[in-house]
Amino acid sequence: MKATIWHNPKCGTSRKTLAILENLSKVDVTVVEYLKDPPTREKLEQLYKDAGMDPKEGLRLRGTDAEERGLPDAGADTILDAMAADPILINRPLVETEKGVALCRPQDEVLKLL
C-alpha cells in the first residue's frame, strides 16, 4: 500500500504518525515536508474533500496568525487561498492512502487508512 504524509519534522504528532507508517512493512511511504514543498490549493481542496472535512477543520490556529487574520470565521475558499499562500496554516499531519485521507490527530487515526 502507498501512503503520502504531509509532514512537519518539528511536530511530535507528525513524527509519531510517520513512525507508524515507516514501521509497517506493507506501506510504501512518500514524505512531503509541506513547509518546503507545499500542496497546491487544488490539492488541499481535494485532500479535505476526500477526508470529508471542511478546510476550516484543517486550519492550524496554534502558532499562527490565523485568528488575527479572521480565518476561523472565513469561508472555505478564503481558508484554502490562505493555506496555499502560507502553508504554516495547514494542520498536520495529513495522510492519504487508497482508502482515503485523514488529519491524523491523534496519530492513531492513521491506522484507519491502512
N, C-alpha and C positions, 0 to 999 in steps of 0.2 A: 504494500500500500504506500502511496505517496502522500506526503503531508508538507504543507508550506506553513511556516510560522513567521509572522511579522513580529520581530523580536527587538527588545532593547536589552543589551547585556548588563545595563546598570540596574535593571528591575529584578528583584528577587522572584516575583511570581513568574516572570518571563523565563528566568533561568531555570526554575523548577519545572516549568512546562516543557522546556526544551530538553531537560534531563530525562523526563518521562519518555518523550518521543525517541531520544537517542538510545535509551536502554531497551527498546523493543526492537528485536532483530527484524521483525516483519515490516518496519516502517523506513521508507526512504525519505529523509528529511531535507527540505530546502529551507535554509535560514535566510530571511531577508531582514537586514538591520534597517528598519523603516525610517530611522532618522537620517541615515546616509543615502538610502535608496527608497524614497517614499512612494507609496502607491499613487496611481493617478486618481483623480476624482471619480472617474468611471469605475475603476477597480474598487474603490471604497464603497461606492453605491452598490455594486454587485455583492461585495462581501456582506454588507449589512442586510441586504435583501435576502441573501442565501441563509443568513443567520436568523432571519425573522426578527430583526432588530430595527428600530428607528435609529438613525445616526445619532440622535441625542443620547441614546443609551451607550453609545461608544465614545462619547465625548469625555476626555480626561479633564477633570477640574483641578485636582491637586497638583501643585507645582506649575500651573499655567495661569495665563491671564484670561481664561475663558469667561469667568464671571464678570470681570471688568469690561469685557467686550460685549456682554449681553448674550452670549451664545446659549446659555441654558434655556433662554426663553425664545430663541430664534427657531426658524423653520429648518427643515431638513436640507434644503438647497444651500442656505447660508452656512450651516454647520459643515456640510461637505466641502464647500468652497474654502472655508477657513482651515479645515483639516488638510486639504490638498496643498494649501499655501504654507501651512505651519504644522508639520507632522507631529510636533510635541503634543498637539491636541488630541491625538489618536490614543485611546486607551488600549492597553496591551495586556497580554499577547492575543492576537487574533490567529486562529489556526484554521486552515482549510484542508479538507480531505475529500475524497469522492463521496463520503457520507454527509458532508455539509460543512458549515462554518460555525465557529463559536468564539466568543470572547471568553478566554479560559481563566476566569477569576471566580473561584479559586482554581488552581492548576489542575485539579482532578477533573474538571469539566472536559479536558481533552480526551479522557477515556471514552466519552460518549461518541467521539468521532472515529474511533478505531474499530 
